[in-house]
């Protein structure tokens, strides 16, 4: 088993875990659980992007894309938390 196969399998496993988090994000019992699940999906997506960069051997391009996606994920989580704070749900 080569390292590319290992990275590919880890990406597939993380993809399955994204689906599990998506279930939690859709059917979560509360707003905070849904926000954490969506943030978890974003974090796993960043890791999958970097692993795909390793498989394709273009890490530099995929790291740039994953950093931009991580920044958007962080800003989205902050915006949702600020909205829920003003609404009084937290």
Secondary structure, 3 states (H helix, E strand, C coil): CCHHHHHHHHHHHHHHHHHHHHHHHHHCCCHHHHHHHHHHHHHHHHHHHHHHHHHHCCHHHHHHHHHHHHHHHHHHHHHHHHHHHHHCCC
